[in-house]
Amino acid sequence: MVQSERAPLPIVVLLSGSGSNLQAIIDAAQAGLPVDIRAVISNKAEAYGLERARQAGIPTQVLSHKDYADRDSYDAALAALIDGCQAQLVVLAGFMRILSDGFVRRYEGRMLNIHPSLLPRHRGLDTHARALAAGDDEHGATVHFVSPELDAGPIIIQARVPVQAGDTPQALAARVLREEHRIYPQAIRWFAEGRLTLEQGRALLDGQPITP
Ligand code: GRF
């Protein structure tokens, strides 16, 4: 099937904060990225990303952990929302929650995350400050398939930026974020076009293993 005949891929975006990556995906979709953003879901009612979604006419949902007894019941409610949208891809865009193994397995091969470092360096939080403290001369961002181990799933695409003399974590973060806004829509495009798959724990593009 040629791309123009393919229906847009139904996706959901999960976020907790500003949603600048969501905005990049919205902008890309308006410019032809073949996705249909069915919903934006946040664990934080005050996340600015929800406002971005509303402005783009995308349905929003807030799911607060305070309404659930434990992680499994929260994740079950989250999965029900996602599946209710018939989403074929789950896009984590600054969703600041640890996901249960069961949830991750349910969406194995169809859930992406973006992390602000050159994985496997600097998993976890405060990556920009840690890159500076480590004296790294380059830094960046990584899009990867989500696997049960945090920030350790198969890598799809990375963007590198130089660390410059006098950088603050904020300046470095801004430089990285500009690259995030480029590589996340790119990875989503590959997936939507059926070119990107996860097979036996490896990310493949056009059937070939991706070697970052
Ligand atoms: C980004 O730095 C992303 O790499 C990380 O969370 C941040 C989200 O930023 N996972 P935004 O909400 O998309 O602006």
Residues whose N, C-alpha, C, O or C-beta is under 5 A from the ligand:
A	BS01	GRF	G17 S18 G19 S20 N21 L22 A93 G94 I114 H115 P116
